[in-house]
Amino acid sequence: MTSTPRLSDTGPTRAADILARRLYDAGVRLAFGMPGGEVLTLMDALEQAGIRFVLVKHENAAGFMAEAVWSLTGAPGVLLATLGPGAMNGINVVANAHQERVPLIVLTGCVDPDEAARYTHQVMDHGAVFRTITKDTLTLTAGAAGVTADRAVTTALADRPGPVHLDVPIAVAAAKGTDVGPRRLPLSPTLPAPGPIWDSARNALGAAQRPIILAGLDAVNEGAASALTTFAETHSIPVITTYRGKGLIPETHDLSLGAAGLSPLADAILLPLVKDADVVIAVGYDPIEVRPGWRDAWNPDKQMVIEIAAEDMPHYMHGATTFFRSDIAATLGALSSGVAPRNTWGGGEIAKAQAALAQAFPRDDDWGPAAVVDVVRTALPDDTIATADSGAHRILISQMWTCPTPRGLLQSTGLCTMGCAIPLAAGAKLAAPDRPVIAFTGDAGFLMVAGELATLAELNLPIIIVVFVDASLALIEKKQRERQLPNTGVDFAPHDFAAIGRAFGGNGVTVTDRAALKTAMDKAASAGTFTVIAAVIDRGAYDGRI
């Protein structure tokens, strides 16, 4: 990976160079995509600035790789696509970034305005398409190249993070640009204003007998894990996280109640605790990550509900007694300061809930999806980065895969799109080459992105891919049966996924029991290339398990 820019001492001159330099200054070292003639100057500018361009097989995969890099480095992700079909191929991943709060810079090439007035081949209004799924959509101009580049980066990274689309006309990219400042500085942490509302929140914390914390994605994005754990330990408050918030408190901690929001089994244990709490503290919690069962999970008329978030959220999933739009870590520290700790949940409810969760998700199956997760988790170290595709397996993994720190399990929890696990794993391995990386995917999700196995081989990324093979869209098929509907459109032909892995230059093995999976994991851990492990499970294997 290039670590230093190769621009001349005179600095950038082309508008594309100014944009690339601003991305480099923001920490960007990798950009992902598929080129076209309209973005060749932009690609050159990225490389000249010290940003490596990574060729993928589909723009959607490029965006997920960029997301993983951001998750592990903090630098905004970059997706590069040419005009028309290239840009449109990225729609899914841009919508995902919007719902997952990912600062993704979406660079698209476009023809110059004079050309677009007469020429129509592949010409379309990119901004009109991206406007509803981004924080902003901009067009680069030579005279305002520096301003536009800075606006794109700062808007993407500002609370809440999210994607920004930037159209780059062909002639503008190559034209001499103007780089003007000053750069906008990041905001300082904010605290709630003193007053009766603040006093009532502190008084409620001091008097709480059954407090509970629900923490989510904003707390991860703001780096509030340490502050949250300290706050919970000081006041003996159990913590539930969303799936994206896993690891905000180590999931082996005595106060951890794991993740919630998708599994009815887990929610049946956790929701009664939330309803019985006298104080609910929502810390960076975004209900986009949970299912309808969490609507009105608490009653702010009868419970003190303290919500701390980066910005107001236009939803009606729940209410709050008190809302603080402020820095999460700083607010938790100020809320705690001077408030005496006390014993909480005197009836042993937390230990009982933890025991019930362990019983609901047993690890001792002879074989099946839970056995697969158990063998893999046991075989890999704590610092492993796991990714999960959408489907029934993701619900199970999100309950069983323990995370000691945030972002130990990467997945799509807002949009819940399929086809994300393998490219997320590829990006994670590029960003953290010394950490083990494993991707969990269903067989349908694997088939969506099978072409990216070629990318893994070309980049020499030795990730492990575990495919849950049941030749069905298992979660949808399960719902179909539960509604007593006929089996339609959910089954497909079985395939030799291990052979597909070998055909693309990796290792491939099919397993049907714990011993074979353990052997495959041991070999994959020392392999010099990627490994596809096809874990064959029975139809209906998730019944009663999620």
C-alpha positions in Angstrom: 0.0 0.0 0.0 1.4 3.4 -0.9 2.0 5.5 2.2 3.3 8.8 0.9 2.0 11.0 -1.9 3.9 11.3 -5.1 2.8 14.8 -6.1 5.4 17.3 -7.1 6.7 19.9 -4.7 4.5 22.5 -6.4 1.4 20.7 -5.2 -1.7 19.6 -7.0 -2.8 21.5 -10.2 -5.6 19.5 -11.7 -9.0 19.7 -10.0 -8.8 15.9 -9.7 -5.4 16.3 -7.9 -7.0 18.8 -5.4 -9.8 16.3 -4.6 -7.3 13.4 -4.2 -5.1 15.5 -1.9 -8.1 16.3 0.3 -9.0 12.6 0.5 -5.4 11.7 1.3 -5.3 14.4 4.1 -8.5 12.7 5.5 -6.6 9.5 5.9 -7.7 7.7 2.7 -5.2 5.2 1.4 -7.5 2.9 -0.6 -10.2 3.5 -3.2 -12.4 0.8 -4.7 -14.3 0.5 -7.9 -14.4 -0.3 -11.6 -13.1 2.3 -14.1 -14.5 3.7 -17.3 -13.1 6.2 -19.7 -14.8 9.1 -17.8 -12.8 8.5 -14.6 -9.2 7.9 -15.9 -7.9 11.3 -14.9 -9.5 10.8 -11.4 -7.9 7.4 -11.0 -4.5 8.8 -12.0 -4.9 11.6 -9.4 -5.8 9.2 -6.7 -2.7 7.1 -7.4 -0.5 10.2 -7.7 -1.7 11.3 -4.3 -0.8 8.0 -2.7 -4.2 6.4 -2.7 -4.2 2.9 -4.1 -7.0 2.0 -6.5 -8.3 -1.5 -6.0 -10.1 -3.1 -8.9 -13.2 -5.2 -8.0 -15.7 -7.1 -10.0 -18.8 -5.1 -9.1 -19.3 -1.6 -7.8 -21.6 -2.9 -5.0 -18.7 -5.0 -3.6 -16.4 -2.0 -3.9 -18.6 0.0 -1.5 -18.6 -2.7 1.1 -14.9 -3.0 0.9 -14.6 0.7 1.4 -17.0 0.5 4.4 -14.8 -2.1 6.1 -11.7 0.0 5.6 -13.5 3.0 7.3 -14.7 0.8 10.1 -11.2 -0.2 11.0 -9.2 3.0 10.1 -11.6 5.9 10.6 -10.8 7.3 7.2 -13.8 7.8 4.9 -14.4 5.1 2.3 -14.1 5.8 -1.4 -16.2 4.2 -4.1 -15.2 5.1 -7.7 -17.6 4.4 -10.6 -18.0 5.5 -14.1 -21.1 7.2 -15.5 -24.4 5.5 -16.1 -24.4 1.8 -15.4 -21.3 2.0 -13.2 -22.9 4.5 -11.0 -26.2 2.7 -10.9 -24.5 -0.6 -9.9 -23.5 1.1 -6.6 -27.0 2.1 -5.6 -27.5 -0.7 -3.1 -24.3 -0.1 -1.3 -24.8 3.7 -1.1 -28.3 3.1 0.3 -26.7 0.7 2.8 -24.1 3.4 3.7 -26.9 5.9 4.3 -28.7 3.6 6.7 -25.5 2.3 8.3 -24.0 5.8 8.9 -20.9 5.1 6.7 -18.9 8.1 5.5 -18.6 6.8 1.9 -17.3 9.2 -0.7 -19.0 8.2 -4.0 -17.1 9.5 -7.0 -18.8 9.2 -10.3 -17.6 10.3 -13.7 -19.9 12.3 -16.0 -19.8 14.0 -19.3 -19.3 17.8 -19.5 -22.5 20.0 -19.5 -22.0 21.1 -23.1 -21.7 17.5 -24.2 -24.7 16.4 -22.2 -26.8 19.1 -24.0 -26.6 17.1 -27.2 -25.2 13.6 -26.4 -27.4 11.1 -24.5 -25.7 7.8 -24.5 -25.4 6.6 -20.9 -26.1 10.2 -19.8 -28.3 10.6 -16.8 -28.8 12.8 -13.7 -26.7 11.0 -11.1 -27.5 13.6 -8.5 -31.2 13.0 -8.8 -30.8 9.3 -8.2 -28.4 9.7 -5.3 -30.1 12.6 -3.6 -32.4 10.6 -1.4 -29.7 8.1 -0.2 -26.9 10.5 0.6 -26.2 13.4 2.9 -25.4 15.5 -0.1 -24.7 15.3 -3.8 -22.2 17.7 -5.4 -20.5 18.4 -8.7 -16.8 19.2 -8.9 -15.8 22.5 -10.6 -12.3 23.7 -11.3 -12.7 27.1 -9.7 -14.1 25.6 -6.5 -12.3 22.2 -6.4 -10.8 22.8 -3.0 -14.1 23.9 -1.5 -16.1 21.1 -3.0 -13.6 18.5 -2.0 -13.5 19.7 1.6 -17.3 19.9 1.8 -17.6 16.3 0.6 -15.2 15.0 3.2 -16.4 17.1 6.2 -20.1 16.4 5.4 -19.5 12.7 5.1 -17.6 12.5 8.5 -19.8 15.0 10.4 -22.3 13.5 12.9 -24.0 11.5 11.9 -21.6 10.1 9.3 -23.0 9.1 5.9 -22.4 8.9 2.1 -21.7 11.9 -0.1 -21.9 11.7 -3.9 -19.5 13.8 -6.0 -19.9 14.0 -9.8 -16.7 14.7 -11.6 -17.0 16.0 -15.2 -14.4 14.7 -17.6 -12.9 18.1 -18.5 -13.1 19.4 -15.0 -11.0 16.5 -13.6 -8.1 17.5 -16.0 -8.5 21.3 -15.7 -6.3 23.5 -13.5 -8.1 23.8 -10.2 -8.3 26.3 -7.4 -7.5 25.1 -3.9 -8.8 27.6 -1.3 -9.3 27.4 2.4 -9.5 27.5 5.3 -10.4 24.0 6.1 -13.3 23.5 8.4 -12.2 22.3 11.8 -14.0 19.5 13.7 -16.4 20.5 16.3 -15.5 20.3 20.0 -17.4 17.8 22.2 -20.7 19.2 23.4 -22.4 18.8 26.8 -26.0 19.3 27.8 -26.8 22.8 29.2 -27.3 22.8 33.0 -30.8 23.2 34.2 -33.9 21.4 35.5 -33.8 18.8 32.7 -30.2 17.9 33.3 -30.8 17.8 37.1 -33.7 15.5 36.7 -31.6 13.0 34.7 -28.9 13.0 37.3 -31.4 12.6 40.1 -33.0 9.7 38.3 -29.6 8.0 37.9 -28.9 8.5 41.6 -32.2 6.9 42.6 -32.4 4.1 40.1 -33.0 0.6 41.4 -33.4 -1.1 38.0 -31.5 1.0 35.4 -30.7 -0.5 32.0 -28.6 0.8 29.0 -29.5 0.2 25.4 -26.4 1.2 23.2 -26.0 1.3 19.5 -24.2 2.5 16.4 -23.7 6.2 17.3 -21.8 5.1 20.4 -19.5 3.0 18.2 -19.0 5.8 15.7 -18.1 8.2 18.5 -15.6 5.9 20.1 -17.5 5.8 23.4 -17.0 2.2 24.3 -14.6 2.9 27.2 -16.7 5.6 28.6 -19.8 3.4 28.3 -18.2 0.5 30.1 -16.9 2.7 32.9 -20.3 4.3 33.3 -22.0 0.9 33.4 -19.5 -0.5 35.9 -19.7 2.6 38.2 -23.5 2.4 38.5 -24.0 -1.3 38.1 -26.1 -1.0 35.0 -26.6 -3.9 32.6 -26.0 -3.2 28.9 -28.0 -4.4 25.9 -26.5 -3.4 22.5 -27.8 -3.5 19.0 -26.1 -5.9 16.6 -24.0 -3.0 15.2 -23.1 -2.0 18.8 -21.7 -5.4 19.8 -18.5 -5.1 21.8 -19.3 -1.6 23.2 -19.0 -3.5 26.5 -17.0 -6.7 26.3 -19.6 -9.4 25.7 -18.1 -11.7 28.4 -18.6 -8.9 31.0 -20.9 -9.5 33.9 -23.0 -6.6 32.9 -23.4 -7.5 29.2 -26.7 -8.8 28.0 -25.5 -9.2 24.4 -27.3 -7.9 21.4 -30.9 -7.5 20.6 -33.3 -6.5 17.9 -33.7 -9.3 15.4 -34.0 -12.6 17.3 -37.4 -13.3 18.8 -35.7 -15.7 21.2 -33.4 -13.1 22.6 -36.0 -10.3 22.6 -38.4 -12.5 24.6 -35.8 -12.5 27.4 -34.6 -8.9 27.0 -37.8 -6.9 26.4 -39.3 -7.7 29.8 -36.2 -6.4 31.5 -36.5 -3.1 29.5 -40.2 -2.8 30.5 -39.4 -3.5 34.1 -36.6 -0.9 34.3 -37.2 2.3 36.2 -34.5 4.2 34.2 -33.7 3.5 30.6 -30.6 5.1 29.1 -30.5 5.0 25.3 -26.9 5.6 24.3 -26.4 6.3 20.6 -29.2 3.9 20.0 -30.8 4.0 16.5 -34.0 1.9 16.2 -33.3 1.4 12.5 -31.3 -1.6 13.7 -34.2 -3.4 15.4 -37.5 -5.0 14.4 -41.2 -4.0 15.1 -41.2 -5.8 18.4 -39.2 -3.0 19.8 -41.8 -0.3 19.1 -42.7 1.3 22.4 -40.3 -1.0 24.3 -40.6 1.4 27.2 -43.1 4.0 28.5 -41.6 7.4 29.1 -44.7 8.4 31.0 -43.9 5.7 33.6 -40.1 5.3 33.2 -37.3 7.8 33.1 -36.0 7.5 29.6 -32.7 9.4 29.0 -31.6 9.4 25.3 -28.2 10.6 24.2 -27.7 10.8 20.4 -25.7 12.7 17.8 -28.8 14.2 16.3 -32.6 14.2 16.4 -34.1 11.1 14.8 -37.4 11.4 12.8 -38.9 8.2 13.9 -41.8 7.1 16.2 -40.5 3.8 17.4 -40.3 5.1 20.9 -40.4 8.2 23.0 -38.0 9.7 25.6 -38.4 11.6 28.8 -35.2 13.5 28.3 -33.2 13.9 25.1 -29.6 15.2 25.0 -28.1 15.9 21.6 -24.5 15.9 22.7 -21.2 14.1 22.7 -21.8 10.6 24.2 -18.6 10.0 26.1 -18.6 13.5 27.6 -22.2 13.3 28.5 -21.9 10.0 30.3 -18.9 11.3 32.3 -20.8 14.5 33.3 -24.0 12.5 34.1 -22.0 10.2 36.3 -19.8 12.8 38.1 -20.9 13.2 41.7 -23.7 10.6 41.6 -23.1 8.0 44.2 -23.1 4.3 43.0 -25.7 2.0 44.4 -26.7 -1.7 44.1 -29.2 -2.4 41.3 -31.4 -5.3 40.2 -31.5 -6.8 43.7 -33.5 -9.8 42.6 -30.8 -11.3 40.5 -32.7 -10.6 37.3 -29.5 -9.9 35.2 -27.9 -13.2 36.0 -31.1 -15.0 35.3 -31.4 -13.3 32.0 -27.8 -14.2 31.1 -28.5 -17.8 31.9 -31.7 -17.8 29.9 -29.8 -16.4 26.9 -27.2 -19.1 27.1 -29.9 -21.7 27.3 -31.7 -20.2 24.3 -28.6 -20.4 22.1 -26.9 -23.6 23.1 -23.5 -24.5 21.7 -23.5 -28.3 22.1 -25.4 -29.4 19.0 -23.9 -32.4 17.3 -24.2 -30.6 14.0 -26.1 -27.6 12.5 -25.6 -23.8 12.2 -25.0 -23.4 15.9 -22.3 -26.1 15.9 -20.7 -24.3 13.0 -20.5 -21.0 14.9 -19.2 -22.7 18.0 -16.4 -24.6 16.2 -15.3 -21.5 14.3 -15.4 -19.1 17.3 -13.4 -21.6 19.4 -10.8 -22.0 16.6 -10.1 -18.3 16.2 -8.6 -15.7 18.5 -10.6 -12.9 20.2 -9.3 -10.3 17.9 -10.7 -12.0 14.8 -12.8 -9.8 12.5 -16.0 -11.6 11.4 -18.4 -10.5 8.8 -22.0 -11.8 8.3 -24.3 -11.7 5.4 -28.0 -11.2 5.8 -30.1 -14.3 6.4 -31.0 -16.7 9.2 -27.4 -17.5 9.9 -26.7 -13.8 10.7 -29.3 -13.8 13.5 -27.7 -16.8 15.1 -24.1 -15.5 14.6 -25.0 -12.1 16.1 -26.2 -13.9 19.3 -23.4 -16.4 19.5 -20.3 -14.6 18.2 -18.8 -12.8 21.3 -17.1 -9.5 20.6 -14.6 -8.1 23.2 -14.5 -4.7 21.3 -16.6 -2.8 18.8 -16.5 -3.7 15.1 -15.5 -7.3 15.8 -18.6 -8.4 13.7 -19.3 -6.4 10.6 -22.7 -6.7 9.0 -25.6 -4.7 7.5 -28.1 -4.0 10.3 -30.1 -1.1 8.9 -30.6 -2.0 5.3 -29.9 -5.7 5.9 -28.7 -6.3 2.4 -27.4 -9.6 1.1 -24.0 -9.9 -0.6 -22.0 -7.9 1.9 -20.0 -10.4 3.9 -17.3 -11.4 1.5 -16.5 -7.8 0.3 -16.6 -6.6 3.9 -14.1 -9.3 4.8 -11.9 -8.3 1.9 -11.8 -4.7 2.9 -11.2 -5.7 6.5 -8.2 -7.8 5.6 -6.7 -4.9 3.5 -7.1 -2.6 6.5 -6.0 -5.0 9.1 -3.7 -7.6 7.4 -2.4 -9.0 10.7 -5.8 -9.9 12.1 -7.7 -13.1 11.2 -10.7 -12.4 9.1 -13.7 -14.7 8.5 -16.8 -14.2 6.4 -20.1 -16.0 7.2 -22.5 -16.2 4.3 -25.5 -18.2 3.2 -25.3 -20.1 -0.1 -27.6 -17.5 -1.8 -25.5 -14.6 -0.7 -22.3 -16.3 -1.8 -23.7 -16.8 -5.3 -24.5 -13.0 -5.5 -20.8 -12.1 -5.1 -18.9 -15.2 -6.3 -16.9 -13.0 -8.7 -15.2 -11.3 -5.9 -13.3 -14.6 -5.2 -11.2 -13.5 -8.1 -10.5 -10.2 -6.3 -9.4 -12.2 -3.2 -7.0 -14.2 -5.3 -5.6 -11.2 -7.2 -5.0 -9.3 -3.9 -3.7 -12.4 -2.1 -6.1 -12.0 0.8 -6.2 -15.2 2.9 -9.6 -14.8 4.5 -11.8 -17.7 5.5 -15.3 -18.0 4.0 -17.9 -20.2 5.7 -20.9 -21.0 3.6 -24.1 -22.3 5.2 -25.3 -24.7 2.5 -29.0 -25.7 2.6 -30.0 -24.7 -1.0 -32.6 -22.4 0.2 -33.3 -18.8 1.2 -33.6 -20.2 4.7 -35.0 -17.2 6.5 -37.7 -16.5 3.9 -38.5 -20.2 3.6 -39.0 -20.3 7.4 -41.4 -17.4 7.3 -43.2 -18.9 4.4 -43.8 -22.1 6.3 -44.8 -20.2 9.5 -47.5 -18.4 7.5 -48.7 -21.7 6.0 -47.9 -20.5 2.4 -46.8 -22.9 -0.3 -43.1 -23.3 -1.0 -42.4 -20.8 -3.8 -39.3 -19.1 -5.1 -37.1 -19.9 -2.1 -35.3 -23.1 -3.1 -32.5 -23.5 -5.7 -30.2 -26.2 -7.0 -27.3 -27.4 -4.7 -23.9 -26.4 -5.9 -20.3 -27.4 -5.1 -19.1 -24.3 -3.3 -15.8 -25.8 -2.3 -15.1 -26.4 -6.0 -16.1 -22.8 -6.9 -13.5 -21.7 -4.3 -10.8 -23.9 -5.9 -11.7 -22.7 -9.4 -11.0 -19.1 -8.4 -7.6 -20.0 -7.0 -8.4 -20.6 -3.4 -8.8 -23.6 -1.2 -12.2 -25.3 -0.9 -13.5 -28.0 1.3 -17.0 -29.4 2.2 -17.8 -30.4 5.8 -20.7 -32.2 7.4 -19.6 -32.5 11.0 -17.6 -30.8 13.8 -14.4 -32.8 13.3 -14.2 -32.0 9.6 -14.9 -28.3 10.3 -12.2 -28.2 13.0 -9.7 -29.7 10.6 -10.6 -27.3 7.8 -10.3 -24.3 10.1 -6.8 -25.4 11.3 -5.7 -25.7 7.7 -7.3 -22.4 6.6 -5.6 -20.5 9.4 -2.2 -21.2 7.9 -3.2 -21.1 4.2 -1.5 -18.6 1.9 -4.8 -17.9 0.1 -8.5 -17.7 0.8 -10.4 -20.8 1.9 -14.1 -21.6 1.2 -15.6 -24.0 3.7 -19.0 -25.3 2.6 -20.8 -26.4 5.8 -23.8 -28.5 4.7 -26.7 -28.2 7.0 -30.3 -29.6 7.0 -33.3 -27.8 5.7 -35.2 -26.2 8.6 -32.0 -26.2 10.7 -32.9 -22.8 12.1 -36.3 -23.8 13.4 -36.6 -23.0 17.1 -33.0 -21.6 17.1 -33.4 -17.9 16.3 
